[in-house]
Amino acid sequence: MKLSKTSEYAIRILSYMAKENNELFSAKQLIEKLGVSDKYLRKLMTLLSKVQLINSKQGRYGGYCFSKNTKDIYISDIINAVEGMDKYLGCILGFDDCSDENPCSMHEVWVETREKLLKTFSETSLYEISQKNSLKI
């Protein structure tokens, strides 16, 4: 399974910011370091601001910073902010009416995997992933 570019970029941006948790990051700085387009970065940061994961400060010396501790921000929070977790929790084969009562051929296998995925996203904090030495940005 692969995350969408939207979720990938949001997690990359916040992981980068989490390495210097108390710093104020300018859009220019994030764009140059992470290779995200200006328009895309600003769209993501607006979405992350709306759910109060980050704060946006306007002006010449403005930028972005965290509005709460990175230990309290989970991967599922980030994904929910930028696109919603539904994309990763529905039917693996894309059926709208797949359920326990009306299962697709992959339903039983996917239910187990989906629960593990949800648990991982819900229990892994931004702090945890930002502390990994091998984290590539």
QUILIN-V624827 format. One record per run of one state. SS is the DSSP state (A for helix, B for strand, O for the rest). FROM is the first residue (numbers start at 1). TO is the last residue. Records with the same first field share a line. If there is no record, write none. Layout:
SS: FROM-TO + FROM-TO
//
This chain:
O: 1-4 + 20-24 + 26-26 + 35-37 + 51-53 + 58-62 + 67-69 + 73-73 + 83-85 + 90-106 + 124-124 + 131-137
A: 5-19 + 27-34 + 38-50 + 70-72 + 75-82 + 86-89 + 107-123 + 126-130
B: 25-25 + 54-57 + 63-66 + 74-74 + 125-125
//
